[in-house]
Amino acid sequence: MSDGPVTLSRVAREAGVSLATASRAINGSATRTVRPELRDRVMAAAQRLGYVPDPSAQAMARGRTAALGLVVHDIADPYFSAIASGVMRAAEAEGVIVTLASTQLRPERERAFVELVSRQRGRAVILAGSRVAPGAGSPDAAPDLEGTLTSFRDSGGGVATIGQPIGDLPVVEIDNAGGAAALARELDRLGYRRFAVLSGPANLRTAADRSTGFRDALTSLGRTVRDDDVVPGEFTRDGGYAAMTELIARSGKAAGGDGDGDGSLPELVFAVNDVMAVGAMAAVRDAGLRVPDDVAVAGFDDIPTLRDVVPALTTVHIALERIGEAATRLALGVPAGLDAGRGSGAGTAEGPDARPGSGAATTEGPEAEPGSGAGTAEGLESTAPGSVLVHGEVVLRASTPGR
């Protein structure tokens, strides 16, 4: 017996089949199949001889590797790390390995990574993160990106996006405007009357949709957010800190006020994501003020790290890990397990402005753990083949005790 590596030819001889049949049995084939009894003979021979398949040969035979590319804006952001956790869990269940890339909000890097996955014959790719709003200060790479993704899909690869749709490609779309509107209505119900918005980057659709949804809902209630009380900033903890610091400086560090434009600090500040809200709360403390005594704060996403934030942050719960799982199944062509036209537990708001699945509010008591307040209300629904819509649920916590 040779001391060298066991070859596929030797496995074929041991099984009494042709080399081509042995290759198709072990490596798979994009065009031909092997009868079960022959496959069993080949696999038994490979096991007896200790044959180790060549991953490159398997990829060539099957047409695709067992790799899935996941592209996020910032892996350090708990929003994306929670989504990545869901992607990896679902991918493992399907025998797929995840390769992760971060764009740092540079649209051209998304396209470059998709092209890399295509050249490497990856099985699927998922893009997670907000699309860039056209004409808002940054180039929109979506047209070229759509073509690259469509070509990858047409060549046999799987595609899914998280956030907003790109063309007719499979998408897990988040109802950002609806979730922010539901939050605005709940905060109004708690008695808040003067609001500020830390609106995030102007060129991100997620930030714009959340800011617009929040402000439009208040307008429908007869409230307004003054332009001076809308402060843009980066979609990060430091961006929230800087925006809140600017808002406090505009107010002269005075808390309270009657909402009549007297230069005082608004009663409640809505940051369009949780990491900005965490930075805003730090800025309030550093200014010698207190949350919620001097100003209430609310966010959006319900990232896992909120369990360590004091006071606990009011937010809009989004099932981030479930989103990652659903996107993975879309990209791999696996049934998502969602009923069309039905959510998975999120309640509905009442009244003319209600949006299904985005209006119910959960109030957490002192024993409740932040980060898990939505219970089993996951809010995902299949709206069409290859399309999942995610509704948020308002979670009221200690940072907004009411007026």
TILUMLUM-417857 format. One record per residue (C-alpha): residue number from 1; residue in one letter; z, y, x. Coordinates in pm, whole numbers, plus 50000, padded with zeros to 5 digits. Last residue first. Example, Ala and Ser with C-alpha at 12.3 -4.5 7.8 and 13.67 -1.06 7.14 Angstrom:
2
(atom 2, S, (50714, 49894, 51367)),
(atom 1, A, (50780, 49550, 51230)),
***
This chain:
403
(atom 403, R, (53207, 56353, 45522)),
(atom 402, G, (53105, 56001, 45618)),
(atom 401, P, (53233, 55760, 45880)),
(atom 400, T, (52916, 55777, 46091)),
(atom 399, S, (53001, 55649, 46444)),
(atom 398, A, (53232, 55386, 46289)),
(atom 397, R, (52957, 55162, 46159)),
(atom 396, L, (52690, 55153, 45889)),
(atom 395, V, (52416, 54892, 45939)),
(atom 394, V, (52084, 54987, 45777)),
(atom 393, E, (51848, 54693, 45748)),
(atom 392, G, (51502, 54693, 45900)),
(atom 391, H, (51183, 54543, 45762)),
(atom 390, V, (50947, 54339, 45979)),
(atom 389, L, (50589, 54271, 45869)),
(atom 388, V, (50406, 53961, 45994)),
(atom 387, S, (50027, 53934, 46021)),
(atom 386, G, (49807, 53648, 46140)),
(atom 385, P, (49719, 53539, 45787)),
(atom 384, A, (49851, 53813, 45558)),
(atom 383, T, (50185, 53974, 45467)),
(atom 382, S, (50415, 53716, 45624)),
(atom 381, E, (50768, 53849, 45590)),
(atom 380, L, (51050, 53919, 45832)),
(atom 379, G, (51369, 54096, 45715)),
(atom 378, E, (51625, 53892, 45907)),
(atom 377, A, (51905, 53928, 45656)),
(atom 376, T, (52131, 53648, 45782)),
(atom 375, G, (52414, 53876, 45882)),
(atom 374, A, (52289, 54228, 45935)),
(atom 373, G, (52601, 54327, 46122)),
(atom 372, S, (52535, 54127, 46434)),
(atom 371, G, (52511, 54388, 46707)),
(atom 370, P, (52851, 54534, 46643)),
(atom 369, E, (53110, 54263, 46579)),
(atom 368, A, (53298, 54304, 46254)),
(atom 367, E, (53678, 54319, 46266)),
(atom 366, P, (53696, 54695, 46207)),
(atom 365, G, (53472, 54671, 45902)),
(atom 364, E, (53095, 54676, 45903)),
(atom 363, T, (52906, 54839, 45618)),
(atom 362, T, (52572, 54677, 45546)),
(atom 361, A, (52299, 54888, 45392)),
(atom 360, A, (52009, 54771, 45181)),
(atom 359, G, (51697, 54984, 45182)),
(atom 358, S, (51442, 54822, 45409)),
(atom 357, G, (51350, 54493, 45246)),
(atom 356, P, (51131, 54642, 44979)),
(atom 355, R, (51092, 55018, 45019)),
(atom 354, A, (51282, 55246, 44781)),
(atom 353, D, (51162, 55601, 44727)),
(atom 352, P, (51159, 55583, 44348)),
(atom 351, G, (51511, 55444, 44319)),
(atom 350, E, (51697, 55137, 44436)),
(atom 349, A, (51694, 54998, 44786)),
(atom 348, T, (51610, 54638, 44853)),
(atom 347, G, (51801, 54368, 45034)),
(atom 346, A, (51697, 54185, 45347)),
(atom 345, G, (51713, 53808, 45306)),
(atom 344, S, (51410, 53645, 45453)),
(atom 343, G, (51133, 53867, 45327)),
(atom 342, R, (50872, 53752, 45081)),
(atom 341, G, (50505, 53844, 45040)),
(atom 340, A, (50378, 53535, 45221)),
(atom 339, D, (50653, 53285, 45298)),
(atom 338, L, (50749, 53263, 45665)),
(atom 337, G, (50743, 52946, 45876)),
(atom 336, A, (50546, 53108, 46161)),
(atom 335, P, (50287, 52831, 46168)),
(atom 334, V, (50173, 52771, 46530)),
(atom 333, G, (49852, 52938, 46649)),
(atom 332, L, (49992, 53000, 46995)),
(atom 331, A, (49980, 53380, 46964)),
(atom 330, L, (50117, 53374, 46610)),
(atom 329, R, (50396, 53137, 46712)),
(atom 328, T, (50489, 53358, 47004)),
(atom 327, A, (50490, 53668, 46784)),
(atom 326, A, (50728, 53500, 46538)),
(atom 325, E, (50970, 53398, 46815)),
(atom 324, G, (50974, 53745, 46967)),
(atom 323, I, (51035, 53902, 46627)),
(atom 322, R, (51317, 53654, 46565)),
(atom 321, E, (51474, 53773, 46890)),
(atom 320, L, (51451, 54136, 46779)),
(atom 319, A, (51578, 54102, 46423)),
(atom 318, I, (51582, 54478, 46360)),
(atom 317, H, (51908, 54635, 46245)),
(atom 316, V, (51893, 55006, 46171)),
(atom 315, T, (52187, 55184, 46334)),
(atom 314, T, (52544, 55307, 46303)),
(atom 313, L, (52705, 55279, 46645)),
(atom 312, A, (53051, 55133, 46709)),
(atom 311, P, (53279, 55399, 46855)),
(atom 310, V, (53278, 55275, 47123)),
(atom 309, V, (52974, 55082, 47253)),
(atom 308, D, (53027, 54731, 47395)),
(atom 307, R, (52887, 54543, 47093)),
(atom 306, L, (52590, 54781, 47112)),
(atom 305, T, (52457, 54572, 47400)),
(atom 304, P, (52273, 54341, 47158)),
(atom 303, I, (52026, 54611, 47042)),
(atom 302, D, (52064, 54723, 46681)),
(atom 301, D, (51712, 54876, 46664)),
(atom 300, F, (51771, 55242, 46552)),
(atom 299, G, (52038, 55502, 46624)),
(atom 298, A, (52310, 55706, 46455)),
(atom 297, V, (52551, 55972, 46581)),
(atom 296, A, (52825, 56178, 46411)),
(atom 295, V, (52936, 56509, 46559)),
(atom 294, D, (53277, 56664, 46621)),
(atom 293, D, (53502, 56386, 46493)),
(atom 292, P, (53237, 56110, 46523)),
(atom 291, V, (53201, 56110, 46820)),
(atom 290, R, (53405, 56354, 47026)),
(atom 289, L, (53342, 56674, 47222)),
(atom 288, G, (53431, 56771, 47580)),
(atom 287, A, (53068, 56816, 47679)),
(atom 286, D, (53084, 56490, 47879)),
(atom 285, R, (53185, 56306, 47562)),
(atom 284, V, (52887, 56441, 47367)),
(atom 283, A, (52653, 56359, 47654)),
(atom 282, A, (52780, 56000, 47658)),
(atom 281, M, (52713, 55973, 47284)),
(atom 280, A, (52359, 56100, 47339)),
(atom 279, G, (52297, 55839, 47609)),
(atom 278, V, (52402, 55564, 47368)),
(atom 277, A, (52178, 55716, 47100)),
(atom 276, M, (51881, 55718, 47339)),
(atom 275, V, (51943, 55348, 47405)),
(atom 274, D, (51967, 55290, 47031)),
(atom 273, N, (51630, 55429, 46933)),
(atom 272, V, (51509, 55727, 46732)),
(atom 271, A, (51832, 55920, 46790)),
(atom 270, F, (51976, 56061, 46468)),
(atom 269, V, (52236, 56333, 46518)),
(atom 268, L, (52484, 56415, 46241)),
(atom 267, E, (52691, 56722, 46152)),
(atom 266, P, (52464, 56964, 46335)),
(atom 265, L, (52622, 57172, 46615)),
(atom 264, S, (52673, 57540, 46538)),
(atom 263, G, (52412, 57814, 46573)),
(atom 262, D, (52478, 57969, 46231)),
(atom 261, G, (52160, 57824, 46079)),
(atom 260, D, (52302, 57772, 45731)),
(atom 259, G, (52407, 57409, 45782)),
(atom 258, D, (52775, 57479, 45715)),
(atom 257, G, (52897, 57436, 46069)),
(atom 256, G, (53080, 57167, 46258)),
(atom 255, A, (53114, 57162, 46634)),
(atom 254, A, (53046, 57454, 46866)),
(atom 253, K, (52908, 57369, 47207)),
(atom 252, G, (52695, 57689, 47210)),
(atom 251, S, (52463, 57521, 46963)),
(atom 250, R, (52156, 57538, 47185)),
(atom 249, A, (52357, 57391, 47472)),
(atom 248, I, (52464, 57099, 47250)),
(atom 247, L, (52102, 57027, 47161)),
(atom 246, E, (52001, 57042, 47528)),
(atom 245, T, (52276, 56798, 47626)),
(atom 244, M, (52167, 56572, 47342)),
(atom 243, A, (51810, 56567, 47473)),
(atom 242, A, (51923, 56501, 47831)),
(atom 241, Y, (52155, 56215, 47732)),
(atom 240, G, (51893, 56061, 47505)),
(atom 239, G, (51636, 56069, 47784)),
(atom 238, D, (51892, 55920, 48023)),
(atom 237, R, (51943, 55627, 47785)),
(atom 236, T, (51569, 55584, 47753)),
(atom 235, F, (51274, 55670, 47522)),
(atom 234, E, (51229, 56002, 47707)),
(atom 233, G, (51306, 56319, 47518)),
(atom 232, P, (51213, 56533, 47220)),
(atom 231, V, (51465, 56761, 47045)),
(atom 230, V, (51453, 56834, 46672)),
(atom 229, D, (51739, 57065, 46567)),
(atom 228, D, (51545, 57382, 46648)),
(atom 227, D, (51278, 57267, 46402)),
(atom 226, R, (51540, 57261, 46129)),
(atom 225, V, (51586, 56929, 45952)),
(atom 224, T, (51559, 56971, 45578)),
(atom 223, R, (51741, 56837, 45276)),
(atom 222, G, (51618, 56830, 44916)),
(atom 221, L, (51634, 56452, 44887)),
(atom 220, S, (51256, 56416, 44932)),
(atom 219, T, (51291, 56632, 45243)),
(atom 218, L, (51554, 56394, 45379)),
(atom 217, A, (51316, 56101, 45336)),
(atom 216, D, (51040, 56293, 45511)),
(atom 215, R, (51266, 56371, 45807)),
(atom 214, F, (51369, 56010, 45866)),
(atom 213, G, (51019, 55868, 45820)),
(atom 212, T, (50872, 56134, 46049)),
(atom 211, S, (51120, 56067, 46330)),
(atom 210, R, (51079, 55690, 46299)),
(atom 209, D, (50699, 55706, 46286)),
(atom 208, A, (50680, 55949, 46580)),
(atom 207, A, (50908, 55737, 46799)),
(atom 206, T, (50716, 55419, 46722)),
(atom 205, R, (50382, 55598, 46763)),
(atom 204, L, (50464, 55708, 47117)),
(atom 203, N, (50297, 56028, 47242)),
(atom 202, A, (50568, 56270, 47126)),
(atom 201, P, (50831, 56098, 47339)),
(atom 200, G, (51168, 56056, 47165)),
(atom 199, S, (51271, 56241, 46849)),
(atom 198, L, (51636, 56320, 46908)),
(atom 197, V, (51678, 56431, 46548)),
(atom 196, A, (51936, 56674, 46410)),
(atom 195, F, (52093, 56669, 46066)),
(atom 194, R, (52285, 56902, 45837)),
(atom 193, R, (52394, 56761, 45502)),
(atom 192, Y, (52600, 56451, 45562)),
(atom 191, G, (52781, 56327, 45252)),
(atom 190, L, (52777, 55949, 45293)),
(atom 189, R, (52486, 55932, 45047)),
(atom 188, D, (52288, 56155, 45282)),
(atom 187, L, (52358, 55908, 45559)),
(atom 186, E, (52236, 55622, 45342)),
(atom 185, R, (51917, 55805, 45247)),
(atom 184, A, (51841, 55892, 45609)),
(atom 183, L, (51892, 55530, 45716)),
(atom 182, A, (51650, 55405, 45450)),
(atom 181, A, (51392, 55658, 45572)),
(atom 180, A, (51436, 55539, 45931)),
(atom 179, G, (51378, 55178, 45824)),
(atom 178, G, (51071, 55269, 45621)),
(atom 177, A, (50916, 55474, 45902)),
(atom 176, N, (50968, 55198, 46158)),
(atom 175, D, (50831, 54916, 45945)),
(atom 174, I, (50778, 54686, 46245)),
(atom 173, E, (50447, 54501, 46275)),
(atom 172, V, (50427, 54149, 46415)),
(atom 171, V, (50054, 54142, 46481)),
(atom 170, P, (49754, 53911, 46501)),
(atom 169, L, (49439, 54103, 46605)),
(atom 168, D, (49240, 54296, 46343)),
(atom 167, G, (49228, 54618, 46543)),
(atom 166, I, (49543, 54667, 46746)),
(atom 165, P, (49841, 54652, 46510)),
(atom 164, Q, (50170, 54833, 46567)),
(atom 163, G, (50498, 54704, 46707)),
(atom 162, I, (50451, 54355, 46851)),
(atom 161, T, (50103, 54226, 46940)),
(atom 160, A, (49964, 53872, 46932)),
(atom 159, V, (49679, 53696, 47114)),
(atom 158, G, (49577, 53334, 47179)),
(atom 157, G, (49305, 53242, 47425)),
(atom 156, G, (48987, 53053, 47331)),
(atom 155, S, (48711, 53271, 47474)),
(atom 154, D, (48700, 53475, 47154)),
(atom 153, R, (49069, 53556, 47194)),
(atom 152, F, (49021, 53684, 47549)),
(atom 151, S, (48720, 53887, 47440)),
(atom 150, T, (48922, 54036, 47154)),
(atom 149, L, (49205, 54128, 47391)),
(atom 148, T, (48969, 54305, 47630)),
(atom 147, G, (48791, 54486, 47347)),
(atom 146, E, (49119, 54598, 47193)),
(atom 145, L, (49240, 54721, 47530)),
(atom 144, D, (48931, 54933, 47576)),
(atom 143, P, (48985, 55097, 47235)),
(atom 142, A, (49368, 55105, 47272)),
(atom 141, A, (49386, 55288, 47606)),
(atom 140, D, (49494, 55613, 47443)),
(atom 139, P, (49514, 55888, 47703)),
(atom 138, S, (49841, 56083, 47704)),
(atom 137, G, (49934, 56425, 47562)),
(atom 136, A, (49942, 56343, 47195)),
(atom 135, G, (49570, 56317, 47126)),
(atom 134, P, (49583, 55952, 47034)),
(atom 133, A, (49933, 55807, 46979)),
(atom 132, V, (50016, 55545, 47242)),
(atom 131, R, (50103, 55207, 47091)),
(atom 130, S, (50466, 55105, 47089)),
(atom 129, G, (50585, 54790, 47257)),
(atom 128, A, (50528, 54419, 47296)),
(atom 127, L, (50191, 54277, 47401)),
(atom 126, I, (50169, 53897, 47377)),
(atom 125, V, (49919, 53683, 47571)),
(atom 124, A, (49803, 53325, 47524)),
(atom 123, R, (49686, 53005, 47695)),
(atom 122, G, (49630, 53151, 48039)),
(atom 121, R, (49292, 53089, 48201)),
(atom 120, Q, (49394, 53266, 48522)),
(atom 119, R, (49108, 53512, 48476)),
(atom 118, S, (49224, 53576, 48118)),
(atom 117, V, (49585, 53629, 48222)),
(atom 116, L, (49464, 53879, 48483)),
(atom 115, E, (49247, 54063, 48230)),
(atom 114, V, (49546, 54088, 47996)),
(atom 113, F, (49750, 54227, 48287)),
(atom 112, A, (49492, 54494, 48366)),
(atom 111, R, (49469, 54596, 48000)),
(atom 110, E, (49842, 54645, 47972)),
(atom 109, R, (49854, 54827, 48306)),
(atom 108, E, (49611, 55090, 48174)),
(atom 107, P, (49857, 55180, 47900)),
(atom 106, R, (50124, 55301, 48145)),
(atom 105, L, (50456, 55295, 47959)),
(atom 104, Q, (50647, 55134, 48249)),
(atom 103, T, (50400, 54846, 48218)),
(atom 102, S, (50632, 54548, 48266)),
(atom 101, A, (50503, 54193, 48316)),
(atom 100, L, (50652, 53855, 48223)),
(atom 99, T, (50501, 53509, 48265)),
(atom 98, V, (50620, 53260, 48004)),
(atom 97, I, (50580, 52881, 48037)),
(atom 96, V, (50463, 52679, 47735)),
(atom 95, G, (50591, 52343, 47613)),
(atom 94, E, (50593, 52448, 47247)),
(atom 93, A, (50973, 52462, 47216)),
(atom 92, E, (50983, 52644, 47549)),
(atom 91, A, (50750, 52910, 47408)),
(atom 90, A, (50977, 52969, 47109)),
(atom 89, R, (51282, 53022, 47330)),
(atom 88, M, (51089, 53233, 47579)),
(atom 87, V, (50951, 53464, 47311)),
(atom 86, G, (51293, 53508, 47150)),
(atom 85, S, (51452, 53601, 47483)),
(atom 84, A, (51163, 53838, 47554)),
(atom 83, I, (51236, 54022, 47228)),
(atom 82, A, (51599, 54065, 47334)),
(atom 81, S, (51490, 54184, 47681)),
(atom 80, F, (51253, 54431, 47517)),
(atom 79, Y, (51516, 54606, 47308)),
(atom 78, P, (51773, 54574, 47589)),
(atom 77, D, (51554, 54808, 47802)),
(atom 76, A, (51552, 54684, 48164)),
(atom 75, I, (51229, 54491, 48089)),
(atom 74, D, (51045, 54818, 48029)),
(atom 73, H, (50712, 54854, 47848)),
(atom 72, V, (50659, 54486, 47772)),
(atom 71, V, (50376, 54240, 47847)),
(atom 70, L, (50430, 53868, 47785)),
(atom 69, G, (50173, 53628, 47935)),
(atom 68, L, (50179, 53269, 47811)),
(atom 67, A, (50110, 52980, 48048)),
(atom 66, A, (50026, 52616, 47971)),
(atom 65, T, (49687, 52655, 48139)),
(atom 64, R, (49366, 52668, 47939)),
(atom 63, G, (49026, 52492, 47927)),
(atom 62, R, (49186, 52153, 47889)),
(atom 61, A, (49008, 51992, 48182)),
(atom 60, M, (49024, 52296, 48410)),
(atom 59, A, (49391, 52355, 48331)),
(atom 58, Q, (49476, 51989, 48388)),
(atom 57, A, (49296, 51989, 48721)),
(atom 56, S, (49491, 52296, 48827)),
(atom 55, P, (49819, 52136, 48718)),
(atom 54, D, (49748, 51824, 48933)),
(atom 53, P, (49912, 51523, 48771)),
(atom 52, V, (50188, 51331, 48961)),
(atom 51, Y, (50125, 50955, 48988)),
(atom 50, G, (50435, 50740, 49036)),
(atom 49, L, (50235, 50415, 49052)),
(atom 48, R, (50407, 50249, 48758)),
(atom 47, Q, (50406, 50575, 48558)),
(atom 46, A, (50036, 50635, 48619)),
(atom 45, A, (49958, 50277, 48513)),
(atom 44, A, (50154, 50317, 48190)),
(atom 43, M, (49977, 50648, 48120)),
(atom 42, V, (49637, 50489, 48174)),
(atom 41, R, (49709, 50190, 47953)),
(atom 40, D, (49852, 50410, 47676)),
(atom 39, R, (49547, 50637, 47689)),
(atom 38, L, (49320, 50335, 47657)),
(atom 37, E, (49506, 50211, 47348)),
(atom 36, P, (49506, 50560, 47193)),
(atom 35, R, (49129, 50608, 47227)),
(atom 34, V, (49047, 50902, 47452)),
(atom 33, T, (48930, 51244, 47330)),
(atom 32, R, (48641, 51471, 47423)),
(atom 31, T, (48567, 51846, 47417)),
(atom 30, A, (48857, 52052, 47559)),
(atom 29, S, (48988, 51755, 47754)),
(atom 28, G, (49331, 51626, 47847)),
(atom 27, N, (49466, 51591, 48198)),
(atom 26, I, (49611, 51241, 48173)),
(atom 25, A, (49383, 51061, 47927)),
(atom 24, R, (49075, 51273, 48006)),
(atom 23, S, (49115, 51211, 48377)),
(atom 22, A, (49167, 50837, 48331)),
(atom 21, T, (48856, 50819, 48114)),
(atom 20, A, (48649, 51006, 48374)),
(atom 19, L, (48775, 50779, 48654)),
(atom 18, S, (48663, 50476, 48458)),
(atom 17, V, (48913, 50226, 48321)),
(atom 16, G, (49093, 49916, 48447)),
(atom 15, A, (49439, 50072, 48436)),
(atom 14, E, (49509, 50009, 48805)),
(atom 13, R, (49157, 50117, 48897)),
(atom 12, A, (49195, 50440, 48702)),
(atom 11, V, (49537, 50509, 48858)),
(atom 10, R, (49384, 50457, 49202)),
(atom 9, S, (49109, 50706, 49122)),
(atom 8, L, (49372, 50956, 49005)),
(atom 7, T, (49523, 50947, 49351)),
(atom 6, V, (49871, 50839, 49459)),
(atom 5, P, (49985, 51049, 49751)),
(atom 4, G, (49971, 50884, 50096)),
(atom 3, D, (50186, 50589, 50210)),
(atom 2, S, (49906, 50346, 50129)),
(atom 1, M, (50000, 50000, 50000)),
***
